[in-house]
Amino acid sequence: MELSSVCPLKACKKSGECVRYANFLKARAEKDEYMTLNPERVQPGDNGCEHWLVERKVKMAYGFKKLYSTLPVNKAKWFWVQTGLKSESTYYRYKRGEYGLGPRQQAALLENFRQHGADISVGFDRYQIETVFVNPLS
């Protein structure tokens, strides 16, 4: 997986674990040009920096049509407003499975369904293990 910017700071104590530095080494060997973080502005410490990224495997959930069908009819009409998924169109994109839900979003949405009387044992429509980049300091 490729990032928009790489990091050239070999001296950083976390460079051996950082996806940005690994991508820098790869880009330097294979590409004619690439975008890099400004080494004058990056301030690495003992625990990396604000740009430090590592790979994590995450179980993403897609779609909740089956789960939605278990909502009591009297709770379903304005349910989308309670989900915190910003807008009605965004809500429906998540519902159809166009966007993936991360672990925190899954937990929040399942709790919302539970509070509104849905059968959360139904789960989401499908799951997929994906690689994501996270800053361990966050």
C-alpha positions as CSV (number, residue, x, y, z in Angstrom):
1,M,0.0,0.0,0.0
2,E,1.3,3.4,-0.9
3,L,1.2,6.6,1.1
4,S,0.9,10.1,-0.3
5,S,4.2,11.2,1.3
6,V,7.3,9.4,2.5
7,C,9.8,10.2,5.2
8,P,13.6,10.3,4.6
9,L,14.7,10.5,8.3
10,K,16.8,7.4,8.9
11,A,18.1,8.9,12.2
12,C,14.6,8.6,13.7
13,K,14.4,6.0,16.4
14,K,11.2,4.6,14.9
15,S,12.4,4.6,11.2
16,G,12.7,0.8,11.3
17,E,9.0,0.4,12.2
18,C,7.6,3.3,10.2
19,V,5.7,2.7,7.0
20,R,6.6,6.1,5.7
21,Y,10.4,5.4,5.9
22,A,9.9,1.9,4.3
23,N,8.0,3.6,1.5
24,F,10.9,6.2,1.2
25,L,13.4,3.4,0.7
26,K,11.2,1.7,-1.9
27,A,10.5,5.0,-3.8
28,R,14.1,6.0,-3.8
29,A,15.0,2.7,-5.5
30,E,12.1,2.5,-7.9
31,K,10.7,6.0,-8.7
32,D,11.9,9.0,-10.6
33,E,9.9,11.4,-8.3
34,Y,8.0,11.1,-5.0
35,M,6.5,13.4,-2.3
36,T,8.4,13.5,0.9
37,L,7.8,15.1,4.3
38,N,9.9,18.2,4.9
39,P,12.8,17.0,7.1
40,E,13.3,20.5,8.5
41,R,9.8,20.4,9.9
42,V,9.6,16.8,11.2
43,Q,10.6,16.6,14.9
44,P,11.2,12.9,15.8
45,G,11.6,12.0,19.5
46,D,12.2,8.8,21.3
47,N,8.6,7.7,20.5
48,G,8.6,8.7,16.8
49,C,6.8,11.8,15.6
50,E,3.3,12.9,14.6
51,H,3.8,11.4,11.1
52,W,4.9,7.9,12.3
53,L,2.7,5.2,10.8
54,V,2.6,1.4,11.3
55,E,0.5,-1.2,9.5
56,R,-2.4,-2.8,11.4
57,K,-4.9,-5.5,10.3
58,V,-8.4,-4.4,11.0
59,K,-11.7,-6.2,10.6
60,M,-13.9,-3.8,8.6
61,A,-17.6,-4.2,8.3
62,Y,-19.6,-3.4,5.2
63,G,-23.4,-2.8,5.0
64,F,-26.1,-3.2,7.6
65,K,-29.3,-3.9,5.6
66,K,-30.0,-7.2,7.4
67,L,-29.4,-5.6,10.8
68,Y,-31.6,-2.7,9.9
69,S,-34.4,-5.1,8.9
70,T,-34.5,-6.3,12.6
71,L,-35.4,-2.8,13.9
72,P,-38.9,-2.4,15.2
73,V,-40.9,-0.5,12.6
74,N,-41.7,2.3,15.0
75,K,-38.0,2.9,15.6
76,A,-36.8,2.7,11.9
77,K,-38.2,5.9,10.3
78,W,-35.7,8.4,11.7
79,F,-33.0,5.9,12.8
80,W,-30.4,7.4,10.4
81,V,-30.4,10.7,12.4
82,Q,-29.4,8.8,15.6
83,T,-26.3,7.1,14.0
84,G,-23.9,10.0,13.8
85,L,-23.0,9.2,10.2
86,K,-23.3,12.9,9.3
87,S,-25.8,13.0,6.5
88,E,-28.6,10.9,5.2
89,S,-26.8,10.2,1.9
90,T,-23.6,9.1,3.8
91,Y,-25.8,6.9,6.1
92,Y,-27.2,5.1,3.1
93,R,-23.8,4.6,1.5
94,Y,-22.7,2.9,4.7
95,K,-25.9,0.9,4.9
96,R,-25.4,-0.4,1.3
97,G,-21.8,-1.3,2.1
98,E,-20.1,1.3,-0.1
99,Y,-18.0,2.5,2.8
100,G,-16.3,0.4,5.4
101,L,-16.9,0.7,9.2
102,G,-13.9,0.5,11.4
103,P,-14.0,-1.2,14.8
104,R,-15.0,2.0,16.8
105,Q,-17.8,2.8,14.3
106,Q,-19.0,-0.8,14.4
107,A,-19.2,-0.8,18.2
108,A,-21.0,2.6,18.2
109,L,-23.5,1.6,15.5
110,L,-24.2,-1.8,17.1
111,E,-24.9,-0.1,20.4
112,N,-27.3,2.3,18.6
113,F,-29.1,-0.6,17.0
114,R,-29.3,-2.4,20.4
115,Q,-30.7,0.7,22.1
116,H,-33.4,0.9,19.4
117,G,-34.4,-2.8,19.8
118,A,-32.6,-4.4,16.8
119,D,-31.2,-8.0,16.9
120,I,-27.5,-7.2,16.9
121,S,-26.6,-10.9,16.7
122,V,-27.4,-10.6,12.9
123,G,-24.2,-8.5,12.5
124,F,-23.1,-6.6,9.5
125,D,-23.7,-7.8,5.9
126,R,-20.0,-8.7,5.3
127,Y,-16.6,-8.4,7.0
128,Q,-13.2,-8.0,5.5
129,I,-9.7,-7.9,7.0
130,E,-7.9,-4.8,5.7
131,T,-4.5,-3.2,6.2
132,V,-4.7,0.3,7.6
133,F,-2.0,2.8,8.7
134,V,-2.2,4.2,12.2
135,N,-0.1,6.4,14.4
136,P,0.5,4.4,17.6
137,L,0.8,7.6,19.5
138,S,-2.8,8.6,18.7
